[in-house]
Amino acid sequence: MSLYIAPRQVSISVYSNVDWETIEWSISSFLGHYLVFNNTCVAPAKEYMLIEDDLKIQEEDSEVVQCIKELLREQVRPMVQRDGGDIKLLNFNEQTGIVSLAMLGACRNCPSSQNTLKDGIERVMKHFLPEVTEVVEAKGHQFYEDYGLLFDSEKALYREAARIDSARKKNMKTHITPSLLSLDALNEPDGD
């Protein structure tokens, strides 16, 4: 369903009808082969490049925003990254005390991400900063529009793969490997 690549982790989310145990070896084998044959690292997800600077303290930041950034950087982000996710600070509203975050990686689709947000992040923020009244995931934020899931369903993914394969076939005279492979094709004994 999604692949989130960050500097120290890779987070893979699968559709509910996919048995992770049957594809785990194929995916890790593919990533290993990719790194060996290309002799290069996989680039981080583009949204990760945008969160690198979101917690750096700026001169124009208020004292509260500086404290929020420090708490997120030192306490929250490491905890969330250990579970294959990440967060991005989107906004702090000084009038209402609401901290708006984007949930990334495994946290984005995790059923307990709201528990992490409310019972973990919000609790820590309120404990150290009385100015913070609530922590929310800003699901309607432009950040999600710009860096959201490319395909919101399996059908959309298959349609796009068929379109790409059709365009590739027009430009190639030889047999091509399809963009999406069946589970059986992924589990070939030679690991291709």
C-alpha positions as CSV (number, residue, x, y, z in Angstrom):
1,M,0.0,0.0,0.0
2,S,2.8,2.4,0.9
3,L,6.5,2.5,1.3
4,Y,8.1,5.2,3.5
5,I,11.9,5.6,3.3
6,A,13.6,7.7,5.9
7,P,17.3,7.9,6.7
8,R,17.3,5.2,9.4
9,Q,14.2,3.1,8.6
10,V,11.9,1.8,5.9
11,S,8.2,1.5,6.8
12,I,6.0,-0.7,4.6
13,S,2.2,-0.7,4.9
14,V,0.3,-3.5,3.3
15,Y,-3.4,-3.8,2.4
16,S,-5.4,-5.7,4.9
17,N,-5.9,-8.7,2.5
18,V,-2.1,-9.2,2.1
19,D,-0.4,-11.6,4.4
20,W,2.9,-9.9,5.4
21,E,4.6,-13.2,6.1
22,T,4.3,-14.3,2.5
23,I,5.9,-11.2,1.0
24,E,8.4,-10.1,3.6
25,W,11.3,-12.1,2.1
26,S,10.6,-10.9,-1.4
27,I,10.5,-7.3,-0.4
28,S,13.7,-7.5,1.7
29,S,15.4,-9.4,-1.1
30,F,14.4,-6.8,-3.7
31,L,15.7,-4.0,-1.5
32,G,19.0,-5.8,-0.9
33,H,19.4,-6.6,-4.6
34,Y,18.6,-3.0,-5.5
35,L,21.3,-1.7,-3.2
36,V,23.9,-4.2,-4.4
37,F,23.2,-3.9,-8.2
38,N,22.8,-0.1,-8.2
39,N,25.6,0.5,-5.7
40,T,23.5,3.4,-4.3
41,C,21.2,4.1,-1.5
42,V,17.4,4.6,-1.9
43,A,16.5,8.3,-1.7
44,P,14.4,9.3,1.3
45,A,10.7,10.0,0.6
46,K,10.2,13.6,-0.6
47,E,8.0,14.4,2.5
48,Y,10.9,13.4,4.7
49,M,13.1,16.0,3.0
50,L,10.6,18.6,4.1
51,I,10.5,17.6,7.7
52,E,14.3,17.8,8.3
53,D,14.0,21.5,8.9
54,D,10.6,21.7,10.5
55,L,12.0,21.4,14.1
56,K,15.0,23.8,13.7
57,I,14.6,26.8,15.9
58,Q,14.3,30.0,14.0
59,E,14.9,33.6,15.3
60,E,11.3,34.5,14.7
61,D,10.0,31.5,16.7
62,S,8.2,32.5,20.0
63,E,9.5,30.9,23.2
64,V,6.6,28.4,23.2
65,V,7.2,27.4,19.6
66,Q,10.9,26.9,20.4
67,C,9.9,24.6,23.3
68,I,7.4,22.7,21.2
69,K,10.2,22.1,18.6
70,E,12.6,20.9,21.2
71,L,10.1,18.5,22.8
72,L,9.2,17.1,19.4
73,R,12.8,16.7,18.4
74,E,14.1,15.3,21.6
75,Q,11.2,13.4,23.1
76,V,8.5,12.6,20.5
77,R,10.3,12.1,17.1
78,P,12.7,9.4,18.4
79,M,9.8,7.5,20.0
80,V,7.7,7.6,16.8
81,Q,10.6,6.8,14.6
82,R,11.3,3.6,16.6
83,D,7.9,2.4,15.4
84,G,8.6,3.2,11.7
85,G,6.8,6.5,11.6
86,D,7.5,10.2,11.9
87,I,5.8,13.5,12.6
88,K,6.0,16.9,11.0
89,L,5.1,20.1,12.9
90,L,2.7,22.1,10.7
91,N,1.5,24.9,13.0
92,F,1.0,26.2,16.5
93,N,-1.9,28.5,17.0
94,E,-0.9,30.9,19.8
95,Q,-4.5,32.0,20.4
96,T,-6.1,28.5,20.8
97,G,-3.0,26.6,22.0
98,I,-3.5,23.9,19.3
99,V,-0.4,22.1,17.9
100,S,-1.1,20.7,14.4
101,L,1.0,17.8,13.2
102,A,1.3,15.5,10.2
103,M,1.7,11.8,10.8
104,L,4.1,10.0,8.4
105,G,5.3,6.5,7.6
106,A,3.8,3.7,9.6
107,C,1.9,6.2,11.8
108,R,0.0,7.5,8.9
109,N,-2.2,4.4,8.5
110,C,-1.8,2.9,11.9
111,P,-5.1,2.3,13.8
112,S,-3.5,3.4,17.0
113,S,-2.0,6.7,15.7
114,Q,-4.7,8.7,17.4
115,N,-3.7,7.0,20.7
116,T,-0.1,8.0,20.0
117,L,-1.2,11.5,19.2
118,K,-3.5,12.0,22.3
119,D,-2.1,9.7,24.9
120,G,1.5,10.2,24.0
121,I,2.4,13.4,22.2
122,E,-0.5,15.6,23.6
123,R,0.2,14.4,27.1
124,V,3.9,15.3,26.9
125,M,3.2,18.7,25.4
126,K,0.6,19.6,28.0
127,H,2.8,18.4,30.8
128,F,5.7,20.7,29.9
129,L,3.8,23.5,28.2
130,P,0.6,24.8,29.8
131,E,0.1,27.0,26.7
132,V,-0.6,23.8,24.6
133,T,-4.3,22.9,24.9
134,E,-4.5,20.2,22.3
135,V,-2.5,18.3,19.7
136,V,-4.2,17.4,16.4
137,E,-3.4,15.7,13.2
138,A,-4.2,18.2,10.5
139,K,-5.6,15.7,8.0
140,G,-6.9,18.4,5.7
141,H,-3.6,20.3,5.5
142,Q,-2.1,21.1,2.1
143,F,1.0,19.0,3.2
144,Y,-1.1,15.8,2.9
145,E,-2.4,16.9,-0.5
146,D,1.1,17.6,-1.8
147,Y,2.7,14.5,-0.4
148,G,-0.2,12.1,0.1
149,L,-0.5,8.5,-1.1
150,L,-0.1,8.2,-4.8
151,F,-2.8,5.6,-5.0
152,D,-5.7,5.6,-2.6
153,S,-6.7,2.0,-3.4
154,E,-5.4,-1.2,-4.9
155,K,-7.5,-0.6,-8.0
156,A,-5.9,2.8,-8.6
157,L,-2.5,1.2,-8.2
158,Y,-3.3,-1.5,-10.8
159,R,-4.7,1.1,-13.2
160,E,-1.6,3.2,-13.1
161,A,0.7,0.1,-13.4
162,A,-1.3,-1.0,-16.5
163,R,-1.0,2.5,-18.0
164,I,2.8,2.6,-17.4
165,D,3.3,-1.0,-18.8
166,S,1.3,0.0,-21.9
167,A,3.4,3.0,-22.5
168,R,6.6,1.0,-21.9
169,K,5.5,-1.7,-24.4
170,K,5.1,0.9,-27.1
171,N,8.7,2.0,-26.7
172,M,10.3,-1.5,-26.4
173,K,10.8,-4.2,-28.9
174,T,11.6,-6.9,-26.4
175,H,9.6,-8.5,-23.5
176,I,9.4,-6.3,-20.4
177,T,8.8,-7.2,-16.8
178,P,5.4,-5.8,-15.7
179,S,5.5,-2.9,-13.1
180,L,3.4,-5.0,-10.7
181,L,4.1,-8.7,-10.2
182,S,1.9,-11.3,-8.8
183,L,2.8,-12.8,-5.4
184,D,3.8,-16.0,-7.3
185,A,6.1,-14.1,-9.6
186,L,7.7,-12.4,-6.6
187,N,8.4,-15.7,-4.9
188,E,10.4,-17.2,-7.8
189,P,13.2,-19.4,-6.4
190,D,16.0,-17.5,-8.1
191,G,14.9,-14.3,-6.3
192,D,14.4,-12.2,-9.5
